[in-house]
């Protein structure tokens, strides 16, 4: 009796997420495993702007969540 209707090609690795501790399957043996839910959460936080804080480099309002710089200063988009 097969549980799945498909058979994976190659090796499958059972990994534990470094962030939340839940288990997941991957076809890659990751050095720093992170599950899909935590990966989406990290991506959304990186694109979140905190409007009440000011950039420590240029002083404009709105910084990246958890950072001290706005997008322009963080990614060096500012004028040189």
Secondary structure, 3 states (H helix, E strand, C coil): CCCCCCCCCCCCEEEECCCCCCEEEECCCCCCCCCHHHHHHHHHHHCCEEEEEECCCCCCEEEECCCCCCHHHHCCCCCC
